[in-house]
Amino acid sequence: MALGLLAPFWARAEQALLIKPLAEKRVPALPARQLFWRIENFGTLDEAKAAMGAWSLLAEAAGKIWLFTLGPSGAAPSAGAIKVAKIGPIPRVHAVRYLLRINDASGPPGSLTPVHSHPGSEAFLVLNGEQSIQGPHGMMRLKAGHADPGHGADQAMQVISSGSTDLHALVLFVVDADRPFSSPARLP
């Protein structure tokens, strides 16, 4: 057996995951109570725009129109929407101003991010492939069709395309808008 086949999935490629911001919004406050991301698809941009609220982000990805809304767990679905997922509870961050952002992450098996941290919470929705998140508490793996609220602020992490097919994931953030969005970090 070739040595490369024995290597762990994160050592198979030296390619960086492609990270592309899709939407972002600065807000002065967050909704009260526990936070959840409600993710919905719409047939048209106009329908999605009509459903937007103060903590909503609109994006187009993977041939679909997405609406991501941060709010309480029991929030009603939007009229005309197809429910995709509800992710939470999202670890709350305390700041003067907040940045809500949606990133698109993609790459072939073995591609990865540098070890980094964010000044807030990160949640994941895997559309295709498999994503692993190495953090101080071990490895979390998410397969296509699964979502997870991730972890809270300032925790070192590395994201890896760990499946046998290309990864495509949507990454949802609630961070302190007055701090750098991402910082180099070290895993313990």
C-alpha positions in Angstrom: 0.0 0.0 0.0 1.3 3.5 -0.9 2.4 5.6 2.0 -0.1 8.4 0.9 -3.0 6.1 1.5 -2.0 5.7 5.2 -1.8 9.4 5.8 -4.6 11.1 7.7 -7.2 12.9 5.5 -5.9 16.4 6.5 -2.4 15.4 5.2 -3.6 14.3 1.7 -3.5 17.8 0.2 -1.8 21.0 0.8 -4.5 23.0 -0.9 -6.4 25.7 1.0 -10.2 25.6 1.2 -11.8 28.3 -0.9 -13.6 30.7 1.4 -15.9 33.2 -0.3 -18.1 35.7 1.7 -21.7 35.6 0.4 -23.4 38.2 2.6 -22.8 40.3 5.7 -24.6 42.8 7.8 -23.6 44.9 10.8 -26.2 45.2 13.6 -26.2 47.1 16.8 -27.8 44.4 18.9 -28.8 40.7 18.8 -32.2 39.2 19.4 -33.1 38.4 23.0 -33.1 34.8 24.4 -31.2 31.9 22.9 -30.0 32.3 19.3 -30.8 30.0 16.4 -30.1 30.3 12.7 -33.2 29.6 10.6 -32.2 28.6 7.1 -34.7 28.7 4.2 -34.8 28.5 0.4 -37.0 30.6 -1.8 -38.2 30.3 -5.4 -37.4 34.0 -6.2 -35.3 36.8 -4.9 -38.4 39.0 -4.4 -40.0 36.4 -2.1 -36.8 36.1 0.0 -36.4 39.9 0.2 -40.0 40.2 1.4 -39.3 37.7 4.2 -36.1 39.5 5.4 -36.0 40.8 9.0 -33.5 42.9 11.0 -31.2 39.8 11.5 -31.6 38.2 8.1 -29.0 37.7 5.4 -29.8 36.9 1.7 -27.5 34.9 -0.5 -27.4 32.9 -3.7 -25.3 29.7 -3.6 -25.5 26.2 -5.1 -28.2 27.3 -7.6 -30.5 28.3 -4.8 -31.8 31.5 -3.0 -31.0 31.3 0.7 -32.4 33.3 3.6 -30.5 33.0 6.9 -32.3 34.5 9.9 -30.9 34.8 13.4 -33.5 34.7 16.1 -35.3 32.6 18.8 -35.9 28.9 18.5 -39.7 29.2 18.0 -39.7 31.8 15.3 -42.3 31.1 12.6 -41.2 30.0 9.1 -41.3 32.6 6.4 -44.3 32.5 4.0 -43.4 30.7 0.8 -40.2 29.3 2.2 -38.8 25.8 2.1 -37.3 25.0 5.5 -33.7 23.8 5.2 -32.4 23.7 8.8 -32.6 25.3 12.2 -29.2 25.5 13.9 -28.7 26.2 17.5 -28.5 27.2 20.2 -25.7 29.5 18.9 -23.1 30.6 21.6 -23.8 34.2 22.3 -21.0 36.8 21.9 -21.1 40.1 23.8 -20.0 43.2 21.9 -20.9 46.8 21.2 -21.6 46.0 17.5 -22.1 42.7 15.7 -21.3 41.4 12.3 -23.5 38.6 10.8 -21.8 36.9 7.9 -22.4 33.9 5.6 -19.3 32.3 3.9 -19.2 29.7 1.2 -16.5 27.1 1.8 -15.4 24.6 -0.8 -12.5 22.4 -1.8 -11.4 18.9 -2.8 -10.7 16.2 -0.2 -7.8 17.2 2.0 -8.0 20.9 1.5 -8.0 22.9 4.7 -7.9 26.3 6.4 -5.0 27.6 8.5 -5.5 27.2 12.2 -7.5 30.3 13.2 -10.1 31.8 15.6 -13.0 34.2 15.2 -14.3 36.8 17.8 -17.7 35.1 17.9 -19.8 32.0 17.0 -19.6 29.9 13.9 -22.2 27.4 12.6 -22.0 25.0 9.7 -24.3 23.6 7.0 -22.7 21.0 4.8 -24.2 20.8 1.3 -21.8 18.2 -0.3 -18.9 16.1 0.9 -17.8 16.0 4.5 -16.3 18.7 6.7 -14.2 18.1 9.8 -13.5 20.8 12.4 -10.4 20.2 14.5 -10.6 22.2 17.8 -9.3 22.2 21.3 -12.0 19.6 22.3 -11.2 17.1 19.4 -12.6 16.5 15.9 -16.2 17.2 14.8 -17.3 15.7 11.5 -20.3 16.8 9.5 -21.6 14.9 6.4 -23.7 16.4 3.6 -27.2 17.4 4.8 -26.1 18.0 8.4 -25.7 21.2 10.4 -24.0 22.1 13.7 -23.8 25.2 15.9 -20.1 25.0 16.2 -18.4 26.7 19.2 -18.1 30.0 20.8 -15.6 32.9 20.5 -11.9 32.8 20.3 -11.4 29.1 20.1 -8.6 27.8 17.8 -9.9 25.6 14.9 -9.0 24.2 11.5 -11.6 23.3 8.9 -10.9 20.3 6.6 -12.6 18.8 3.6 -12.5 15.2 5.0 -14.7 13.2 2.7 -14.1 11.3 -0.5 -15.8 14.0 -2.6 -15.5 17.8 -2.8 -16.7 19.8 0.1 -19.3 22.5 -0.2 -20.5 24.1 3.0 -22.2 27.3 4.2 -20.7 28.9 7.3 -22.7 31.3 9.5 -21.1 33.8 11.8 -22.1 36.1 14.7 -19.0 38.0 15.7 -17.8 41.2 17.4 -17.7 43.7 14.5 -15.0 45.8 16.2 -12.4 43.0 16.2 -10.6 41.4 13.3 -12.8 38.8 11.7 -10.2 36.0 11.8 -6.9 35.7 13.7 -4.1 33.1 13.5 -4.3 30.6 16.4 -2.7 27.5 17.7 -4.3 24.2 18.5 -3.3 22.7 21.9 
